[in-house]
Amino acid sequence: MIRMVLSLIQALLFVVSACAVKDSNFKEWVDWAAIDVSSETDFSFDGIDAEALRVTDGERQRCREWFDKNIRLADGTASKPVYDFTVGGRSLRRHTDEWNFSVGAESAQGAKYRGGKTTEITLTHKKSGLVATVEATIYESHATCEWTVYLHNAGDSRSPVVSSFYAADCALSIAKPQLYVSKGSGADANDFELHRSFVNMIPMRFNANGGRTESTLPYFNLSGKNGGYVMAVGWTGQWFTSVAQRIGSVGLRVKQESFRAPLEAGETVRSPLVSLTFYDGGNALKGFNMFRNWESDCVYTESACEITTAGLANEFSRETADEMIRSIREMPDSICRDVNYLWMDAGWYTWNTSWYDSVGNWTPDPERFPNGLAPVAQAAAERGMGLLLWFEPERCCKGTAVYNEASRHEGWLLTKDDDVNMVNLANDDACTYLGNLVATSIRDNKVGLYRQDFNFTPLPLWEDADKTLYGGRKGIAENHYVTNLYRYLDRLIEVNPGLIIDNCASGGKRLDIEMSRRSIPLWRNDYNCANEKGEVKPDVLEATQVNTYGLSFWMPLHGTGSATSGEYADRSNILPCAQRPGYQEVRAFMTRNYYPLTYGGMRTDRFLAMQYGDKDAGMAVIYKRADVQDDLYLLRPMGLDADAQYAVWDVDAPQDRMTYSGARLMQYGVSARINDAPKCAIWQYEQVGM
């Protein structure tokens, strides 16, 4: 009875959210009020050993059978594909007889995506010129598959109206699972906090807020007693996902939230990408780690890796090239040895009155950099470092070079105010222009790490463009824009092989699996920003710990920074992608398996501990916060080989190594003494006698 009442309250709140203004604080509040009705954040995970983490033949087979039946439609029935769309009011899944299906050959592994075998399934509409192409890839070794649906009007006239365009509309076989979902990036201390919820019979609705991942992240782990699924959505816009409990299964729907439009002759639109990772057993940590390993092995670009950066110039800096080169040459060898990139943020171009109102001038300020930034990059290269450079290419301020060029072409510019206008990437020519401009700037200035920021909400501009540029066809501007955003980023890498892209959008407001295919987030949360006086929030270190704890479930590579100093600050900023050198050896473990060892919230009277590594070696960071009274923390590591022997030690006392079996460590643990508070202890382990 109580659960039924809670379900009704939650459903009402989701209705309120659907009616709320997108990109509003009220919508974000309602979204999380709805999730809080059924969820908890103060929970723990059961331990798990190395054997239980191993991807099994059964998991691979379950993934393959589901993929062949529901995506590739290899049995020839074509009765119930998991994707769906409506053409002229008639659903694909209800009227498959109106479509001709053709399944292409499965590619060799890695032919298109690293570690994957890709198939194209073609559906041709018998009554119009519409052709649907499903690009489907299976990653057999990771028990994971993904797919995207493309709709193309091959006819010579406008198509019937396409609507209800679902990348996924299906039921997953799982009874009464727990749902794990994370808070998005609202520039709050508890961003990325993981919630565990029951699944409601009334659909639970999750979506972006104004086209960005402010309310929730588009990642979901459905964990049942005998197995589960990790699902990710790839759509850097207004994505939508609903989850609902059915009898013996969970209903899942994924789409661009609003799309209803006929297609012009020759026009193509696409669905979000959806990935599914299949795992057995009742421990959600297996699913999380299988997903992380797939992302590391198959999703990230080959150049993406854990990195260390150091500041060279912030948005208020006015140093000249000569001054920067002198600073680089005077840097201590100890810093240059550990730092991969020197970070040059906004403000390197010609200013109007500030860095913010001058975005759209993507040539270096000629007074400060008469020969461009290449000499600065060369000076960094001589010390073994690359140059990281900030851009915000999609926004252009009135009077800047990009604004002036876009204004000359119909449909290239979406206007809002003097400082916030958007280059309309939905226009192919505008996208090509911007891609070539920025790719050339990156090349000429010898940039090794391109930092892309995005400091405004796109959805209202997309909705206006639907009316003013696209004849009232709902969702068309967003669809073409998001599609071309990926084309734009791919162009940068094509022109600059090996380029690493940093994905920032006022922090982590553009986090999804399609962006992970091209980028990594080096600045995940604007909560860590200092004010104009250089001051940070008093709880920024606890927030940094919480953000690391939460985002690590979904992403092996991420980073941030804070203007704080001291050992506790340095250890709170231990990250795969760090903005201060040091702790290189332990940071290297953070791209392997992840194990949350404690509660992961903001309370200062409780320990927060996380472990990273695999069965061979790893580390744990243990934060004794200011109000913790106990001097002992019982460290029980996970993911070990029960039969192996392990050395374990505090990095501050490496001479005091202890050796235990994996079984003993996982069951009984080892006591870590931490006398002071706040204080962080780092413990390492490695298998011995191999």
VOROFI-766240 format. One record per residue (C-alpha): x, y, z. Coordinates in steps of 0.05 Angstrom, whole numbers, plus 5000, padded with zeros to 4 digits. Layout:
N
XYZ...
END
This chain:
690
500050005000505650485018509350334954503050454914502051134946509351314933508651084861502651544851506352134882512352004838508051954776504852624793511652954801513952674734507752994702509553654735516653594708514053464638510054114642515654524673519955014634526054664607532654894636529455164699531555064770524354864784524654294734531154044762528254064832521953684810525953164773529852994835523853054881520652504837526752054841527552164915520551894928522951184910530451214919535951214971543151454970545751175035546950445017552749965006554549424956555948704971563148494963565348174897571547774879575547714815572047084793565147394798567547994757569847564699565747634636562746944624560846554561553746564586553547324587556647364518551546854492545647224524547947874491548947534423542147194424538547834443542448244392541047744335533647684352531848404368536848834329539648434271532948074263537047484239531346984247527747304189521247444226522148204232516248194279518448604338524849014329526549384393526550054357520250384331517650994294511151214264510351414191503851744172500751504237502750774226507750444273513450034245512549494298505149434285505749454209512249094192508748824130509349524101516949484102522049064066527748834111534848694090540448474137547548614115553648194130556848264197563548624192570248374216571848574288574249284292572449474220568350074245568850094321574549824362572849134387566049104353562748744295557949194257551749024216547249484175539949304173535949654119528349754122525050034059518050324064513550044009508950654007513951234008521251383995523251284068529150824083531250644154538350414166540150104233547550124249548449574300554849344333556248774381562348744426562448014441568248004490564648534532557548244527555348924500551649164439549549844412545250114357542850754323537050844274537651304214531651514172532851774102527852044051530351743986524152003949523452643909517952953952516553084025515252444066509352304111510152554183515152164224513652144299514551704361521751584337524351104390531350834389528750334439521650124456522249444486521748994547527948714581527148054616528448204689523848154749523348694802530248994793533449564829534950174786541350564794541451264765545751874779544552604788547053044732551353664736547554244767553854564795552054274863556353944917552753274907553053254831553452534803550652254868548351534856541051364873538250664881530750584869525350074859522250094789515250374787509350054750507850764725513350984677519151344710521251914664528452164658530752694610535653254597534153954623534254454566538554014523543953874574545253344628543353774688537953344721540352634709545852284672543651854613546351214644542250674679543750014714537949534723540149004773536048384788537347784832539947364773542847894728541848564697543249084644547149724640544150194589547150844562544051364517548251744466544752404451547853084465541153434467534253354498534452594508528752214540528451534575522651194611523050574654516950184679515949524716511949004679510348284696517047924693520348484654522049224651519449674596524650134567523750724520529151184492528451754442529752484426524452764472520553164419520552974346514853034298516453214226515953014153522752944119524453344058527152983997534252754010533852914085536552444139535152434214537551964268535651684335539951704398544951144405543150614456548050124486546449514530551349124573548848444597551248154663549547564707548947524783545847974833551448484844550649134807558149264813559348734760555049124711558349784728565249494717563549124654560849784626567050174648571649654616567749674551568250434551575750414562577049864511572050044456569050734464574451234480579051474425585751114426589151764447584651844508588251674573589451904644593152574640596053114684595253854669598054484699595555194691598955664642593656224634586656314660580956734630583557374662590857294644594057814599601157534594604657584527607757014488614657214513612457214585609156534578615256234544619656504600615156184652615355524616622855524612623355674686618755114708622054604754623853944721619653584773613353914746615053824673616453094684609452944710605253444670602553254601599253904581599654634599592554914606591055574570583855754583579356294554581856994536587556844487583857184429582357924417577958204473572258684471571458824546572358114573573657394554566157254556563657784507569157644456567756914441567756804366574657084352578756454342585456774324590556944378590857664402596057974354598658454407600157904457601657344407604457664343606556984317600556604343600956084398605655614361611855904396608555784464606755074444613854964419616755204486612154714522614254154475621554284490619954134563616053504544609053794549603453964501598854564497591554534520587255094490580155314507574755444454567355564458565855494384558255434384557156104419558956734383558357454409555858024367561458354328566357764329569157444267564756824271558557244284559957694225561157114178555056724202550657344195552257364121548956694108541656524116540455994169547556004198546056384261541056284317540556944355538957074428542757684453549358054444553457524481549556884468548456714396549256024368552555794304547155354275550854694266544354414240546254774175551354334139555054924109555555274176558154634208563354554153565655274160566355234236569754554233574954784183576155444220577455114288581154514260585954994224586755404288588554774327593554564274596855244264597455374339600154674351594854494402595053784430588853804474582754184450578154424506570954534482566254924528558755054520556055574568548755644550542255254541540855044469533754774471530055444467534255634407532954974373525455044385525555744356529455494296524154954283519155514273523356024236527955594193524754904187517455044175514954844243517754134239518653964312525453704332528853794265533654344286535953944347536653294307540953604253544854014304546753424348548452994287553053534260556153664328559052964323561153104251564553744274568453384329570352824282573053344234577653634286580652944299581152794224585253424212589253344276590652594286591752414359588153034384584952954453578353324463576053584531568453604537566154174581559354504584559154944646562054324678559153634663552853834627554253454563555952764589553452184546556351584510556751934441561052474472565351944506566751664437570252324421572252664486573552634561571153134614576953494647572453984685566353594708563054094756562754844761561754774837569354764840570055454807573256004848569856674854572757334828577057374891579956674879575956384937572755694934566855414973568555155042566354445027569554404958574153824978568353405004564553574941570453364899570652694935563252594925563652764851569352274841565551734879559251834836562051944766566751354773560950874767560051084694566651394670573851164678576551834653574552494685577653074722576953734758580954194802580354664861584255264884586354944950592854704978595654215028596053455031588653355043586953794983592153434939589252754958582152984949584153164878586952484862583552354795584851994730585452684697588553144749590253874749596253804794602153334789603552794840600852114859601951864788602951144811596351084847592451494797594250994743589550484777583450934769581950714698581249984720575649684761571950124811569349934880565550414926567450194996562950655037557151135033558751674982555352305007557252965039556752795113563152995150562152505208563251895164569051605125568751605049572951075015573950834943578150284912580850234842584749664809584148944789586148264816593548404805594349084838590549704860589550234912584350524959583451254981580451335051577952015071577252135145573052765146573153315198567953035245569652295242571052045313573951355298581451295285580850615251577850455184576849725166579149665094575949065060578149074988574248764931575948444865581648004890583447294873581346904935587046404928592646904915597247234965597347994969602048504999598249105027600949755055599750485072603650905022605951345079609150745113611350285056616149925102610349625141607849145088603148595108601647965068594947615068590847165023585747494979580247105015582347375083582948085059576148085027572747755088576348065148580048655119585849045148585449615198587750285171589550765227588351505213589451925275588252625248582252945215581153145161586152665132586752205073590351535075592351165012593250415014596049984958595849244945599248784896599248044884605647704906608847034890605947004821
END
